[in-house]
Amino acid sequence: MEQPIRLGIIGAGNIVKTRHLPGFAKVEDCKVVAVHNRRRDTAAAVAKEWKIPHVVDSAEAVYGRDDINAVLIGTTPYLHRDLTLGALKAGKHVFCQARMARNVAEARDMLAAAQAHAGLVTMICPAPHVLPGQKFVERLLREGLLGELRLVRMHAMSDSILNPDAPYHWRMDREISGYNVLNVGMFAEILNRWVGRARTVSASGRIFTARRKDPETGAMRAVQIPDSVGVTGELENGAHYVHTFTGVAPNNFGDSIEIYGTKGALVYDVGSHQVSLGKVESQKIGRPGQAMPKEPPQPVEIPAAERGEWRVEADFASAIRQGTPVFPNFQDGVDYMNFVEAVGRSMTEGRTIYLPLP
């Protein structure tokens, strides 16, 4: 019989309620035993809705229970390190909400603790943006369809904070969020897997609305995280990259990833999960100084056998029960936190940052 999973939740916010609780409810012999939230009344509401038997008043009261063998950390990033270390010391498997931590130092502490408790599963919630086409794109790149990579362009564009009257959010607080900016970490996680890690990072950012109203207190607070960021540099494989992250772009074209190599191009439209491919035919390559015929990438179908879906909670359970690998693991988290912190340092220090960070 497979090992029962008895889960404790620390931090039951929107993602936990809309994604993780429904996901774990589908896992055989998996039950949520206890929940703790910043406010007891919100924890009680979650417990009532999901029939969780115990509402507790501290994180320690979750991972300290003998009837719990796994912990879901759904809090904001500034708590991730300490909660992870506490849960691992108590002998619990850990599923941590993204982003991994506030900075590389905290992420490395989490990785060291995971390595010291190698018998326990440690997993970070993955970015869901490209799940439908992830396996397909990874195979195409692994097979060398594009040849040697030359350029990677990525656009993550929204108008979510264009309105100056939009409320203050904890993601705008450096103490809570750390170096995390917009969705830099999410796309760093994806692109590390697809095209490899960055060697250099040069970034600039801008805060367009300096103060916003805190919806909890009604007070105006200073915004500490940029509204828009541009990043460029070189990948470890020698390719050039140019990325745009913004929350102040009205009428934008959404999120996309473009990968260009010596043999062709791949474009991934994140909103529609449409993959488009273009191939360079050797006989069409012009003489030096002569333009090549323009043939934009054409849409291709993601094979049904490779089309992915959200099964994060099931993957965590399988890792506990069968020892299957997880992604992202804590090493993957340290890798993308290197990029995230490098972006923040480059903006603050006004210079190119070289990776990995010391």
N, C-alpha and C positions, 0 to 999 in steps of 0.2 A: 504494500500500500504506500502511496506517495506521502511524503512528509506534509502534515497540515501546516498551513501558514496562518499565524495569528498576528495580526497587524496592529500596531499602535500609530496614531497620527498626531504629529506635532505641527499645528498650523493648518487649518482647514479653510483656505481661501477659495477663490473662484475656480482656479484650475483644479484643485483637489476635488471640489464638488462636482464640476462638470466633466472632468476627464478621468481622474484616478479612481474615485469611488465607483463610478459605473464600470470602469475597467476591472477593478479587483472583484466586483460583484459577479463577474463572468468566470472567474478563476475557480476551478473545482476545489472544494475544501479550503477556502480562504475566507477568513472572517476578521472583521475589524473589532477589536476588543475594547479599545479606549481611544479617546480623543481629547486633545488639549488645544485651546485657542487663546489668543491674547485676551479676549473677553469671554467669560464663562457663559454668558447668555448666547453668544453665537455658537460656541461649542455645543451647548445643549440643544440648540435648534438643529444642528447637523446630526447630532446623536439621535434625536427624535425622528428625523426624516429617514435616516439610514439604519435605524434600529441598532445603534451602537450601545452596548450595555453600560459603559463607564465613561463619565465625564470627569476629568481630573484637573487639578489646579497648577500643575507644573510639568515641564518637559521631563524632569527626573522621575515623576510619577508615572510617565508613560514607559520610558525605556528601562525603568527599574522593576517592572512587573515580571513575575516568573511565567505568567501565562501569555507573554508576547515574545515572539522570536524574530520579528522584523519591524522596522520603523520607517515610516514615510515622513520625511522632513519637508513640509510645505510652507515654511516661513520665508521671510525676506532674506537676502543674501548675508546680511551682517551676522546672522545667527548660525549659518550653515556649518562653519568650522567647529564651534564649540559643541553643538548638538551632535554632529557626526562623531567627534571624538568621545563624547559621553556614551552614545549608543553602542559604538564598537567596543569600548571598555566594558560595557554591560553584556557583551556577547550577542548583540543583535545585528542582523543583516540591515543594510541601510540603502534606501532609495531616496535620493536627494533631489529636490526641485531645482531646476536651472534658474539662474546661472550658478556655477559651482560655488563661488565665493566672491569676496570683494576684490581680491588681488591674488597675485601669484603666491605670495608667502603663505596665505591661508590655504590655498589650494594644495600647496606642497605639504603642509601639515596634515591635511586630510589624506593625501596619497600615502604619506609615511605611516599613518595610523592604519590605513587599509592594508598596506604591505605587512605590518606587524600583526594583523589579524587575518592572515591569508585564507583561513577557513570560512570567512564570512563574505557574502556577496556585497559589493558596493557598486552602485549604479546611479547615474545622473539622468534626469528626464531629458530625452533627446528633443532637438528642434523638430517640429512636425512638418515644416514647410515643404519638404520635397519627398515625403515618404512614398507617395505613389510611384515616382520614377526613380527612386534612389538606387535600387539594385540594377536597373537597366542602364542607367548612366554610368554607374561604377564599372559594370562589365565592359561597356564600350570603351571607357578610358583605359581599363586594365588591358584590353586587347590591342591598344595602340591605334585605334581607328583614326585619331586626329594627328598622329605622328608626334613629333616633339612639340611641347607646348610653347607658345610664344606670348599670348596675352590672355588674361582673365579679367572680364569686366562684370561687376555686380552692382545692381541698383536695388535698394530696399527703400521704397518711397511711399509716403502716406501724407495725409494732411491732419493727422490725429491731434496735433498740438499747434496747428496754424492759428486757431482762434485765441487771441490773447486773454479771453475770459475763461478759457478752459481751466479746470481746477488744478491745483498743485497735487502732485502724485509722489509717492515715496520713491519712485525711480528717479526723481529729480533731486534727491538728497544724497550727497556724496557719502555721508556717514553710514547710511543704510545700504546703498547700492554699490559703493566703492568705485572702481574704474569702469563698471558696466555702463555703456552708453547705447540708448536705443536698442536695436537688435544686432549690434556688432558681434556679440558672442555667439548668437544663434547661427549666423552665416559663417563665422569663423569655424565653428564646429563642422558645418556642412562642407565648406571648401577645404579644410584640412583633410577631410576624407576623400574628396574628389581630386584635388590637384596638388595636395601637399602643403606643407607649412611655409610661412613667410620667412625670409632671411632678413629683410629690412622693412621698416615701417616709417612712413612720413605722413603725418596727419594734421589737419586743421579743422577747427570747429567753431560754431557760433551759437550763442544764446541770443535769440531775438526778443523773447519776452523775459525780462529779468526778474519779475516778481509775479507770483500767482497766489490766489486765495486758497488757504488750507480748508477743505470742506469739513474737517472735524472741529477746528477751532474758530474758523472765520477770520483768522489773522492772515495778513499778507506775508509770504515767505520768499526768500531769495532762491531762485533756481540755480542749481550748481552743475547741472548736466547739460551739455549742448543740445540744441534743437536740430542741428544739422551738422554732419561730419563728412569730410572727404579724406580718403586714405589711398596712398599709392606706395608701390615698392617693388621688391623683387622676391620671387619665390625661391625656395631651396633648389628647385630644378632649373633655375635660370630664367623662367618666364617672368614677364612684367604683369602687374595687376593694378587695376584702378577700381576703387569701390566708392559708392555713394550711399550714405545712410541719412535719411531725413524724415522728419515728421511735419514739415511745413511746406509741402509741395502739392498745391491744389491741381486738380485735373491731370494727375500724373498717370503714367502707364503701368504702375504697379511694380512688383518685384520680378527681377529676371537675372539669370546667370548666363553669361556668354563666355565660351571657351574656344580659343582659336589656336590651331596647331599648324604644322607644316603640311599636313595632309587633308585638313578640313576644319569645319567649325561645328560647334554644338551650342544650341540656345535652349535654355529651359525657362519657360514662362511659369513662374511660381503660382500665380493665381489659377491658371487653367490646367497646370501640369502637362502642358503640351511640350513635347520634345521635338526640336527641329534639327536636321543634320544637313550639312553641305560638305561635299567632297571636292578636293582639288585634283583634277585630272592632269597628269604630267604633260600631255600634249597641248594643254591649254595654257601652260605657263609661258608668259611672254618674255621677250628679250629684256635685258636691263633697261629700266626707264619706260617700258611699255606696260600699260595697265592690262590686267587680266579681265576677261569677260565677267560681268557681274551676274552671279547666280546665287541669290540668297538661299540660306538653309531652308529645306522643305520639311513640313511636318511628317513625323513617323509615329506609328502606333507603339505604345508600350506593350510588349507581349503580356498576355494575361498571367502567365506563369511567373513573371517578374514584377508584376504590379503590387506594390506594397500597401499596407494599411496600418492603422494605429493598433498595436498589440503590445504596448510598452509594459503594461502590468503583467501580462502573460509571460513576456520575456523575463521579467524579474523573477517570477515564480519558477520558471523553468531553470533559471540559473541556480536558484536555491535547491531545487529538487534533483536536477540532472547535471548541474555544473556547466551548463552551456555558456558561452561567452556573451557578454553584454556590451552594448554600445549606446551612449558613451560610458566608458569606465572612468575611473579617477585619473588615469594617465591621460586619456583623451581630454578630460577637463583641464588638467594642468596645461596641456598644449594650447587649448583655445584661450585660457586665461593669460598665457604669455602674449598672445596677439592683442587681447583686450587691454591689458595693462600697457603694452607698448603704444597703442593708439592714444591712451590717456596721457602717457608721459610725453609723447611726441607733441601733442597739443599744448601741454603745460610748459615744456622746456624749449619748444620751437626748434627741434632738431630731429634728425633721423635716428631711429632706435634700431639697434641690431639684436637679432634673436638667435638663440634663446636668451632670456634675461639672466643675468648672473644670480 
